Amino acid sequence: MAFLKLSLVFCSILTFLSLNCGPSHVFAKVYMVVMEDDPVISYKVNRKHVVRGEEAQKYKRVATTKHDSFLDSFLPVGSYKKLYSYTHLINGFALHAESEKLVRILSGAKGVRLIQEDIKMAKMITHTPSYIGASAVWPLLGGAENSGDGVVIGMIDTGIDPKNPSFAISNTSSQAKPPPASFKGICRTGNRFPPDSCSGKIVGARWFARAAQATGEFNATIHYESPYDPDGHGSHTASIAAGNFHTPLVSRGYNFGYASGMAPGARLAIYKAAYPFGGYMSDVIAAVDQAVEDGVNVISLSMAPSSVSPGPASFLNLLEAQLLLATKAGVSVVQAVGNAGPDANTVVSFSPWILSVAASTTDRKYRKSIIIGNGKVFSCGALSAPTPGETMYPLAWADDVVNENSSDGSVNCQDPKIFIRPLVQGKVIICMFDSSSYYEDDLDLAGVIATIERIGAAGVIVTDRSSGDVDIDYEPTFPTTVPSAIVLRGSDTRALFRYYNNNTVRDEHGNVVSFGATVRITEGRRASYSGEAPVVADYSSRGPDVENAQMQPAEVLKPNVMAPGNLIWGAWSPTSNALPEIQGEKYALLSGTSMAAPHVAGVVALIKQRHPRWSPAMVMSAIMSTADVTDRSGRPLTARGDDGSVDPATPFDMGAGAVNAARALDPGLVFDAGYSDYLRFLCAVPGVDNAAVLRAVGAPCPPPPSPPAGAGAGAARWCSDLNAASVTVASLLGSRRVDRRVTSVGAQNETYMAYVRAPGGVAVRVSPSQFAIAPGAARTLRIVFNTTAPGNAFSFGEVVLKGDKKHRVRIPLAVYPAAALSP
């Protein structure tokens, strides 16, 4: 089946690319250097307490001075420029070095723990509160405008437009109250970011571009020396996470409804570290360091490596290590999983301390029809106005209304000069494109619309030249006042042309003498809601997670969860030229895992408001163990392939399932893990030793925990031992025992029964199979896996703990049964 992929916007996750892929420069490069000294977060006075307040600021100033003195003592004056001092989560700095010799000098200097070359970043790029159950919990949290109150979400992105209605304040909202006392961030004013920008919804704003400036890519005129968003991506993600409740969503003069963030009462702290040209990891590292120091509760990150970093493990690159330290500080980190699906091994969010989010469709559809003169009606797509009234308009194929020397059988409707004006004015034009040569044709729907408007036509109908189906996921994502329609089914295209040809009179040369076919285009800007279940988007990156650049599978489930990411409305920057077709608009309809991640960040904010003492691992567990894996009829959720096929979704497509905010606030049981647990995980990764962990995070491998009764002192350590809300076994050789410790967060005593659906080729036993647990108590479950039929791929199953107080805790299983034990 042919699929026409229109040249539309896929707002993508920001990805890290090799610096060598950017503009060519002389050797001068940016490096990030981590020192052995403690950062603020782990520095202790007299080994008693971590420094805070003015004491922390004093230590920060001392550390910064030490960085300067260190550089001055080793490097010649003028041979480098220090860009940042990192002091809160890591102790180090970023510098722009003029020669490789300088880096060699630093690498041999005493006190240097790690040096990593900076990495270039490039962009990849409402109804959903009720769709994922967020609006159902708003009444429990004091109503929509108070949902998320007291929680600050740190958005590390392209900035924000403070004048957008999604971020404006009203005197009646919780935003009129002062920000949480624990938040210490400031508002950096500047171009298009006046002092009143941080007076309500936005409580802090900074921008980071020193690496971008050092490389010459930053242009203050168009990229703004302020937190203002010149791109639109940052405003869009921020509005999804915590945009104001019930904001009129107007684009091209039409009200598409009302937008709300997932946590409308939460506050936003903006850390602009990416730009229309992309960005640099050293700027992002500075943004994360500052966000945690400021006191954010959640970090939403739509950026990640584009590939696995070199080194012993994917979990040990500088960003992953820094995010582990953010988690240690109590900050939940939510990250988009990537847009390289549906191929396997394409996730770019690796670590178990990060909540990695896949993208799904929703049940919202924008549909319209075309009605032809014989009364037939064809379902179409396109966000456009209708042709006026009930009038039927003459229909003309583009090839029939162009200059004779212009038509070679492939008119693309993007050049107004080729059309014969008297023949096109007042008509609806059929424009055709060959989906088999889509990338060569480079269809620009905005260009087609502009041409139709310039030549005075009444509207346009787009079809596939080969009469193939048009992939519904690639419909236009921008509204237009020009009546337009995209025929979705190949059979409708064929019927449309039969009607056109039967009502068009031609002379002996094939030239049209009389246009007799007529058509009317209906309204296409009103949404319908089918109630259908989410489907994993084809572009959403897939697991399994990988341990290293050799792509060896990791014993970590990725993605962790799935959220709406396809065709999502959100705020937009009117000055952005990223999408010329919507320039000047305040809202845009975009797709990508970048849109999915802030949905989950907003849900995290709701959970943190309800349960402020929960650790990041408990929050992640609550979201994963309560996610939906079936539709309302009990049928498994599905995933789209790149050829339009739809198959049952696996945990490597959707993680634990589709986020269900209402259930996540009351999960019954949670799986908790802390910093030492994550260190033990790192130390269990094959090929990772104590020295590698010490270089990455500044801490050695901790001693193993006391083994459970009966396990024996020599019990092997596996990555699968991490107390996560899932189990992944990358190579099951005979048998594996995995323990999981659950903690009750319910309000009553509850008895749970364990139900198992074993992966293919694997036997699974859970003990105890039934247990009672009191509020606040913990129990250890032992899950034993045995290979029964070795295979050559992962297989999937689940353990479901059903409580007698209606809680249902699901643990997804992903196991590769490599070999069975010898009899």
N, C-alpha and C positions, 0 to 999 in steps of 0.2 A: 504494500500500500504506500502510495506516495504521500509525503507530508510537506506542506508549504510552511516553512519557518520564516515568518515575516521579520523584518529588521526592527525588532522591538527592544525594549530595555530589559535587561536582566540585572537588577541591582545586585551586585555581587559582593561577596565577602572580600575584605581587603587582604591581599596575599603578599607574602614575602617572596621576592624574586632575587636572583643573584645580582649583585651590583654591576656585574659585567654586562647585564642585559640593558642597562640604562645608557644615558649619553656617555660618549667617550670623554675621559678626562686624562690629565697627566696622572702620575702614580698616586697623588694625594688621595687618601682614603680615610674613612672614619672607623675608629676602633673603639670597642668597649673593653675597659680594663677593670677587673674585680680584684680588690685588695684583700689581704688576709685579716685586716682589722674588722672588728664587729661593726655592723650598722646600728642605727638607733634602736631598731626593734629588738635586738638581742644583746645590746650592751647593758651590763649590770654594774651598779655601783656597789663595791665591797661584796660582790657576789650575792646581794640580797634582793634587789628589785630592779626591774627595767626602768630606764630613765623616762621621765614624762615632762610635759609642760616646758617651762623655761630651762630646766635641766637638759631636756632633749634638744632644745634649740641651741644651747651652748655647745653640746657635743657635736651637733651638726656643723656649727661654725668651725669648731676645731678640726673636724674631719675634712672639711673643704680646704682649710688652710694647709693641712698636711698633704692633700693632693697637690696643691700648687707648689709646695716646697719640694715634694718628691719629683715632680716634673722638672722644676728648675734645676735640681741637682743632677739630673741625668741627661737632659736634652738641651741642645743649643737654643738660645733665645731666637725667636722668629722661625723656628723649624716646625712648630706645631701651634695649634690653637685648642685650648680646652673648651669643650662645648657644654658639658654638664658635670656636676658632681652628684653622684648618687649616694644618698646617705641613710635613707629610711629602711628599705628592705634589703639592699645590698650596699656595701661600702666600695665605691669605685668611681670611675669617671669615663666620659667619652671624649676622645680627642681627634682632631683632624691632623693627620701626620703627613708630612711632605715627602717622606721616603721610607722604604721598607727597612732601612737600617735602623731607624728610630724604633720600630716595632721590635726588632731583634734585641735592641738594647733593653727595652722594657721587659721583654720576656725573660731575660736573665737576671732581672733586678730582684733583690730580696724584698719580700713583702707582697709580691704580685702572685695572686692565686690563679687567675684565668685571664686570657685575652681572646676576644672574639671579634672578627671583622663585622662591621655593620652590614645590614642586609636591606636591599631596596624593597619597597612595597609598592604594589599596584592594585587599583580597585578591580573588584570583580562585581559586581552588583546584581464606623466600622462595626463591623459585625463580629469580629473575632473575640471580643470579651465574652459574649454569650456563647460563642461556638466552643470555646475551651473551658467554659464554666466559671470564668473569673467574675462575671457580674452576679453569679449566684451567691458568691461569698461577700459581696460588698455590703449587704445588710448586716452581716455579722461584725463588720469592721466600722460601723457608724455611717454607712451610706457611701455612695460612689465617691463623693468629693473628699471623704476622709480615709478611703481605702489606700493604704500605703503610707499614711501619715506617720511621721517620725523616722521614716526610712529614706536614705539618700542613695540614689543610683548613679554611679560614676559611668558616664558615657565616653569611651575613648574612641573617637571617630573624627569626622571632618568639621566638627564645631556645631553651631546651632544658630538659627535665625530667631533672636529674642522677640521679634515683633509678630511672629506667627501666632494666630489665635489659639493654637494648641498649648502655648506657653504663657499667654497673658494671664493676669490675675484679676480676680473679682473680690470685692470687699466681703462677700458672703462665704467665700471658700476657705478651706484650711490653709491655702497658700498665703493668706493674709497674715498668718501667724509667723513668728520668727522661726528660723531654721532650727533643727535639733541642736541642743547645747553641745553634743559630742562632735558636731561638725565644725571644723576650724578653717575651712577653705576660704579663699578670697575671690573677688571678682576683678579680673584684669580688663580694664576698659580699653577702647581703641576704635579703629575705623569701623563704623556701623555697629558698634557695641558700646552704647552710652552707659553712664553710671547706673541708670535705673533698670538695666537689663537683668540684674540679680536681685530683684525686689520681691520675689514670690516663688513661683515654680522653680526658677533657676536660682540656686543658692551659692553657686561658685562656678567660675569659668576661668580657664587658663589656656594658653596655646604653646605648643612646642614645635620648633622648626629649625633648631640650630644646625642639625645635620643637613637638612634640606637647603638651608642658606649656604652652608659650607660647600656644597656641591654645585651651587649656582642655579638650582631648579626653582627655588622660591622667588616669586615676584610679588613684592608688597602691594603693587597696584591691583592685581587681580586675585591674589590669594589672601590678602588682608592680614595685617599685623595685629590681630585680635582674635578672640574666640568665635567671631562671626563665621558662618558656614558658607563658603563660596561654591560648594558642590551640590548640596541637597541631601546627600546620604546621611550625614549626622543628624540633621533635623528630622528626617524620616524615621530613623531608628529610635530617637529620643521620644518622639510622639507615640510610637507603638508601646514603648515601655511605660511611660508615665504622662502622656498627653492629657490635657484637661478633659473633663467629662462633658459629653454632649456638645461638641464644638461643630458648628455648621461647616460642612465639607463642600466647598464651592470651587469648581474648576471650570474654566471657560464660560463663566456666568451661570452655570447650572448647579443646583444644590443636589448633590448625590446622597445626602443623608447627614448623619451626625457621627463624628469620630470621637473615640475615647481610648485612652491608654489602658493597659491592663491594670495599672495601679494609679488611678487618677490623682490620688492624694499624696503620692510620693514626691520627693523633691529630686531635682536633677543637678548634678555637678558635671560640668563639661570640661573635657580635656582634649583639646583639638591637637591631633598628632598626625593627621593625614590630610591630603589635599587632592585637587583634581588630578595632579600628576602622580599621586601615590604618596609615599612617605618613607621613613627609615626607622629601623628597629630601635636605634639609639634614642630617637625622639619618643617612641612608644614606651621604652623602658623608663624614661624620665616621667612620662605621664602616669604610668602605673605606680611608680614610687611616690609621686606627689598625691595621687588619689588616696592611697592607703594612709599616708601621713595626714591628709586632710580629714579623714574619718568617714569615708564612704562605707556603706554597708554591702553594696553589690557593685561589681564591675561587669559591664556589658561590653563585649569585645567582638566586633565583626572583622577581625583580622587574625591571621595565622600564617605559619610557614606554607609556602606553595609546595614544598617537598620536605622529605625527612632530612634533618640537618646531619652533617657528618659527625662521627663520634661514636662512643660505645652504645648510646641509647637515645631514642627520640625524646625521652622524658628529661634529658639533661641539657637541652639548649638553654641559653640564658633567659629567654622569655618564659619557658616552662618552669624553670627553677624559681624565677621571680614570682610567678603566679602561685607556686607552692608556698612561698613566704607570705604572700597576701592571704592565702587561706589560713596559714598559721595565725595571722593577725585577726582572724574571724570574718574575713571578707569572702562572700560567695562570688565565684567567677563563672560567668556564663559566656560561652564562645560559640560562634557559628562553626559548623563542622566542615564547610567547604562546598564548592559548586562544581565538582569534577565528576559527578555521577553520570550514568549509573554504573560505571566501572568499579570493580572491587579494589580494595586497598587505596582508596583515594581520600580518606579522612585526613584532615590537616590539624585536628585538635586531638592531642595524643594522650594526655595525662589523666590519671584517675581522680585527681583533685579538681578537675575542671568539668563543669557541666556542659557537655557538647551537644549541640542542637541541630537536628536535621529539619528539612523543610517539607511541608505537605500542602496539598490543595485545601480548599474549604468548599462549603456547599453553595457559596454565592456565585451566581452566574449572571452575566450580562448578555441577554439575547434580544435579537430583533428579527424581523421578517422582511422579506421582499414579496410583494404581491404582484404577479404578472397579469397581463390583460385577459388571459383565459381563466382567471380565478384561482390558479394554483398558488400555494404559499410555501416559501422555502425558508427554513430557519437559518439565520446568519449570525455573525458576530460583528462587533465594532461599536465603540462608545461614541455614537454620533446622534445628532438631531435627525428628525424625520424629514422627508420632503413635505412641504406645506400642505395641510388639509387632506382631503380625500382625492385630490387630483391625480390622474394617471399621467406620467411623463413619458415622452418618446424615449425609446431605448436604442442605443447604438454601440456596436462593438468598436473599440478603439482603432482597429486595423482598417475599418471602413470610413473613418473620418480624419485621416491624416493625409498629408501630401503624398502623391504617388511615389516619389523617390525616397520617401521616408519609411515605407512599410516593407520590412523584409521578413514578415511573419513573426516578429518578436517585439512589437511596440511595448515599451515599458511604462508609458504614461508619465514620465518624469521630465519631459522636455516640452514646454508649452509651444515652442516655435513650430513643431511638426504638425500641429492640429489645424484643420481648416475651420476658422472661427464660425462662419455662418452655419456649418453643419453640426457644431457641438453645442452651441448656445441653447440653453433650455432643455438639453437632453441629459439622461443618465447614461454614463459611459461605462462599458464593460472593459476592465483592464485585466490582462492575463499574465501569469508568470509561470515559468517552468520550475517546479520544485526540485527536479533532478539536477538543475544547475543553479540552485539557489545562491550558493556562495559566489558563483561567477556573476550572477545577475545583480547581487547585492541590493535587493529590494528595499527601498526606503519609502515606507508608507506615508511618512510626513511629506516627502517630496511629491508623491502622487496627489495627496490632498491639496497641496499648494498649487499644483498644476491645474487640477480640476477647478479650483477657485479662480485662478487667473484667466482661464479660457472661457469662463462664464457658463460652465455646465451646471446642471441641476443637482448632480450627485455622481457617485461612482460605486460600481460593484466589482469586487476583486474575486477572481477565480483562479484555480490552478489550470494551466494550459493543458496538462495531460489528464485533466478530469480526475485528479486524485483528491483524497480527503485532506482537509486543512487541519493540522494538529491544533486542538483546542487550547493547549497551553501556550500557544504562540500568537494569541489574538492581540490586537492593538491594545496598548496599555496607556493610551492618552486620549482624552476626549477631543472631539472636534465639532465645530458648528456646521461643517459641510456634510450633508447627508451621505453616508457611506455604509457599505455592507460587505462582509466577507462570506462567501458561500462556503459552508463547512463540509458538505458531502459531495463527493464526486458525482453521485447519481443525480443530485440536484443541478450541478453544473451542466450535465448532459441534457437534462430536461429543459433547462433555461435556454440552451442553444438550439434545441429542436424548435422551441417556440419562436425564438428570434428568427431563425432561418425560414420558418414557415410563414412569417409575417413581414419578410423583407424582400422587396422586388429588386432584381438585379438585371443589368443588360447583358449582352452576349460576352462582354469582357469581364463580367463579374463585379462591375461597379454598381453601387447601390443607386437605384432610381427613386425608391420610396421606402421610408422607415415606417413600418406599420405596428411594430411591437411596442407595448407600453408597460410601465412598471411604477410601483410606488414603494418607497422605503419607510418602514415604521420606526417609531421611537426605540432607541437602543441604550438609553442611559438609566433605565430603571432596573434595579437588581431583582432577581428572584432567588429564593432560598429553598433548595430541594430537600434538605435534611440528610443528604448523603454523607457517608463517613469520609474522613480525610484519606487521601492517597499520597504516598511518598512521591514527591516531585522527581522527575527523571534526572534533573541536574544535581540533586542533593547527593553529596559525597557518601560513599558506602564504606563499610568495614570489610574485613577485619582491621582493627588497629595494628600498627606495626611497631616492632621494638627498635628497629635500626634501618639504616639506608639499604641494607640487604633485603629489606621487606619481609623479614621473618615475623610471623604473626605474634602479637602480644596477647597476654592473658588479661586484657582489659576490654570491656565492652565499649565500643564506639560505633555509632552515636550513642548517647545516653537516653535521649528522648526526642520526640518529634513535635513540632509546633507549626502553625500556619505560616507559610512563607511565599505562597504563590498568589500574585495579583492582590497585594495588600495596599490599602490606602494609608498615606501618612503625610506629614508636613513636608514642605519643600521650600527651597530658597529661591525667591523670584529672580535673583541675580545670576543663578547658575546657568551656564551654557552647556552643561553635560548632556541635556536633552533639549535640543532647540525647539522641538515641537511643543514643549510646555514651558518655555522660558517666560518668566513674568508671573507664573502661577504659584499659589501657596500650598497646593496639595498635588500629590502624584500617586499613581498606582504602579507599584514595582514588585519584582519577584526576586527571590534569592534566599539563601540561608541567613544572609544579613538581616532579613525581615523576621525570620523565625527566632533568632537568638533574643531580641528584645521582648518578644512575647513571654519567654521563659524568665527573663530578668524581671519583668513586672510581676509574674507569679511568685518569684522568690521574694520580692518586696512584700507581697501580701502575707506570705508565710512568716517572714521576719517580724512583721507587725504583730501577728497573732502569737508567735512563739519567739520572742526576742532572745531567749537564752539558747536556742538551738544552734549547734555548730553547722558550718557549711556542709559537712558530710550528712548530717541529719536532714538538712533541707533537701539535698540532692536525693537522698534515699526516699523521702516523702513523695517527691515528684515522680521518681522512677517506679516505685512499688505500687503506685495507684494509677499509673497510666493505662489508657484504653488500648486493647489489642483486637477488639472486635467491634463491629457496627451494632446498631440497635437490634438487629435480628440475630446477633450472635455469630455472624460470618466474619472470618479473619480479615483484618485490614490488608490492603494491597499496595503494591509499588509499581510505578511506571518504568518501562524500559525506554531506551532511546529510539526504538522503532514504534513506539506507541503501545506496545504490549503491556498488559496488566497481569501481574502474578501475585500470589500471596506474599506479603512482606515478611522478612526475617528480622531478627534483632540487628543484623548488620545493615539493614535498610532504615529501620525506625527506632533502634535502641529498644528501650523498655516499652515503647508505644507512644500514643498520642497523649500529650499533657492534658490532665483533668484537674483544673485548679480547685474545684469544689472538694474533691476527694483528697487532694494533697494537703489541705489544711487539717485533715483528721485521718492520718494514715493508719492509726492503731499501733503499728510497730515501726521502728526505724533501725537502720544499720549505721552505727557511728564509727568514725575513724578520726585520728588526730595526726599531728605532725610526725610523731615517732612511728606511727603505723605506715605513713607514706615513705619515711626513710627506710623502713624494713622492706617495703615493696621495692624501692629502688635497689637496695642491696641484694635482692633476689633475682633481679634481671640478669639473664645470662650475659657474660662478658663485662659486667659492671663490678668493679671492686671498690673497696673502701676509699681509695685515693680518688677515684672518679667522682664519687658522691661528695667527698670533702671539697673537691675543686668546684663542683657545681653549686652546692648549697651552703658550704662552710660548716658542715656538721658531719661527723663520722657515722658509720653504721651503728645503730644502737644494739645492745645485746638482745638476743631473741627473748620473747616473752616466755613465761613459765608455760610448759606444755599442759594441755588438758589432762585430766586424770586418765591414766591408762594409755597415753600416747607414747610414753617412753621419751627419754632425754634426747635421743638421736633423731627425732622427727625431722624430716626434710622440710626446707623452706621453699615455697613456690610463690610466684606473683599472685596466683589465685587465692592465696591465704589472706589477702587484703579484705577487710570486712566491708565489702561493697554490696549493693543491692542487686547484684547479678553474679553469675559465675561463668568465667571463660577459661576453658582448658585447651591450650593450643596444640598439645600432643599428649593424648591419653595412652600411655603405655601400660596396658593391663589395668591397673587400679589407681585411683587417687582419692584421698580423703580431704574434704574441704569443710572447715568449720565456719559457721556464721553466728555472730552474737547479736541477738535482737533485743531492743529495749522498748518497753511499753510506754507509749505516750498517750494512751487512752485514759479515760476518766474513771473506768470501772475495771474490776477483775474480769478477765476474759479468757475463755478456753479456745485454743486454736487446733484445727486438724490440718495435717499436711497432705496435699494431693499432688501427685507427680505425673507429668507427661514427659516421658523419657525421650531424649534425642535418639534418632535412628542409630542402631548399632551400639547402644549404650544402655546398661542397666543402672538405675538410680535408686538408692535407698536413703531415706531421711529418718533420723532418730533424734529425739523422740518423735513419733508420728502424731502424737497428741500431747499438748502441754497447757497448763494453766499459768497465767502470769498476772501479777498485780501492777497497778500504775507505778511507773518509775523503776520497776524491777527489770532484770535482764536474764535471758536464757541463751544457752549455746545450743545450736543445732548442728548436727554432723550430717553432711551429705557425702555419700560414698558413690563413686562412679566406677563402673567396671565395663571394659570393652567386651561386647558380645559378638560384634561383626566388624572387623577393621574395614575402614573405607579410605577414600582419597579426598575427602572434603569435610568441612564442618557440618554438623547436624544440630538441630535446635529443639529445645523443649522448655519446660518450666516447672517450678515448684510453686504451688499456690497455698498460702496459709489462710484458711477461712476461719474467722472468729465467730463466736456465738453472739456477739454484739454488732454483727453486720460488717465488721472490718474484713477487708480482703487484700492480702499482701502478696504480690506476685514477684517471683525471682526468675528472670529469664536465664536460660542455660544455653551456652554455645560451646560445643565440645567437638574436637577432632579425634575420632577413635582410630589411633594410629596402629595399635597392635594389641593383641590379646595375650594374657598370661599363658604360658605353656601348661598343659594339663599335668 
